[in-house]
Amino acid sequence: MASKDWGGRRPGAGRKRMMEESERISVRVETETVRELERAAQERGELVSELIRRALRAYVKRLRR
């Protein structure tokens, strides 16, 4: 018999957020650049999205100098 406590939302359940606040953007990139990013991410055991986020943060930091 199923318990009434099963299912539904539970505090602390689910995948944890990687970032507190974020927004999604869409950018077209040359196919070869995407392949290079995928290779670099695989070699480092990281996600392509994290490589891109770090690159963008570094770029914005340089712009502020």
C-alpha positions, -999 to 999 in steps of 0.1 A, spaced: 0 0 0 13 34 -9 20 60 18 5 95 16 40 109 23 54 97 -11 57 120 -41 55 157 -44 80 184 -36 104 179 -7 128 205 8 163 199 -4 154 174 -31 164 176 -67 195 188 -86 214 216 -69 218 249 -87 252 256 -103 246 293 -100 223 313 -78 212 337 -105 216 332 -142 201 340 -176 202 320 -208 216 335 -240 219 321 -275 250 326 -296 259 313 -330 294 299 -331 314 283 -360 312 245 -360 350 241 -357 350 264 -326 323 242 -310 343 211 -317 374 227 -302 354 236 -271 341 201 -268 376 186 -271 390 210 -245 361 204 -221 365 166 -224 402 168 -218 396 188 -186 366 168 -175 344 199 -176 313 210 -193 315 232 -224 291 257 -207 316 261 -178 345 267 -201 324 294 -219 313 310 -186 350 312 -174 361 327 -207 334 353 -206 342 363 -170 379 367 -179 370 388 -210 347 411 -190 373 414 -163 399 425 -189 374 450 -204 371 467 -170 408 474 -167 
